[in-house]
Every structure is written in C-alpha cells, then in structure tokens.
C-alpha cells in the first residue's frame, strides 16, 4: 500500500490519518506535501469543530522514510528545500490551523512523529507509546525550525536528551515532562480520544478558533496585533447563546 495522508470528515470532525503501515507510518516526501494540502484545506472549512490526528494501525509515526534519504540528503540545496519547504510547509500549515486538534498517539512516535504531535493542541497517548528523535544515530541534526518546535512543546531538557543522547521516553515519562495531556491504557486510547473530540465539538467553535489565534499570537509575541479586532465577537450568536443558556439553566446549542 502506498504512503498517504488519509482525510475523512463527518459531523464536524476531520480525521487525519498518517498511513504507511509497512514502515510504521514513517513520513515520505509525498506525505509531507499531502499533509500540508490537507491542513490548508481544513483551515478553510468553517463547518469543522475538531481534527483528530492518528496513525494507521498500531503506530503514530516512526519518523521519516529513510529509504528516500539517499536521493536528496547529500546535496545542500535539496536538503534545505526538503526541510524548509516540504517538512516545515506541512508543520506550519498545522500550526496555522484554527481548528482544535487532538493527537491520538500509539506505538512509535519518533522524529517526524514528535514534530507532528507537537503541532496538536491536545496530545493523548497509549501507555505503551514511545517517544524520541534518535537521528544522531543516522549522523544528522534536527532542522532548526523543527528543533525549536519540539523544544517549545516538549521542553528544552527533553529535546536535549532526545537529540544529544538519542533518548527514547515512555508515555508516562512524557506526561510528567508536560508533553502529553493524558496517558491511558492501550485498549482505551481510541475510545477516549473520540470522547475528547466529542467534548470539544460541544463547545463554542468560534471561541475555540479565536483562542487558538490568541495563543498563536502569544507564542510569537504578536499579541498587540490582535487588539484592534479582539472584541468583535461582542454581538455574536455564540456569546449570546452561551450566556443566555447559562442564565436559563439549559445546555447551550452552539
């Protein structure tokens, strides 16, 4: 089966699946390009309330597709284009997405998998999941933008250990380090991830998108740029419905 990014949509939820089972869902170059296209599409879909990102089968993503590396990694212009255009193009499309994203992580979450998970808002993992970026064993560093992303989300100490020691961490350890939102029994991860998605879908979608924009601006020290339009939601249906529902002691219908 060829590598691909599978996209399915139902009831306000987009399910994005990293699919390359014979390589534990390692990311091929085609998959990076497809991932970018999928999230650029999602950003324009106003009906969506949540995105669930998962791997096909027993693994989230084992890293990059190393079988492709001899074709481009030994020439600086090609290597630069791969990381700056293909990989970062996909990751930046995820980071720019205003729809809440839940990562359902099972099995191996290595290198590219850690980077993709770092773009998600809520990260849930099976207890047996493993995390790392042991690319020092392959003789190359993590690209600068990607390393900055992982260091921000996983913490600088964890990033140092992943990159300098080729350390691999368990899901409970990554929970303690603040990277994961929740660790659950392997057999429960799919059900509980879906439950989390349903909870998000019951909340105000416009408020979620505005919160993501604010948090993104905060990370990039651009908060003042939002102030001119920060309160344009004053007369919105969502705010009126939420407050009225509270006063009337009923669930809101967003």
Buried (B, 14 or more C-beta within 10 A) or exposed (E): EEBBBEBEBEEBBBBBBBBBBEBBBBBBBBBBBBBBBBBBBBBEEEEBBBBBBBBBBBBBBBBBBBEBBEEBBEEEEEBEEBBEEBBBBBBBBBBBBBBBBBBBBBBBBBBBBBBBBBBBBBBBBBBBBBBBBBBBEEEEEBBEBBBEBBBEBBBEEBBEBBBEEBBBBBBEBBBEBEBBBBBBEBEEBBEBBBEBBEEBBEBBBBBBBBBBBBEBBEEEEEBEEBEEEEEEBEEBEBBEBBEEBEEEEEEBEB
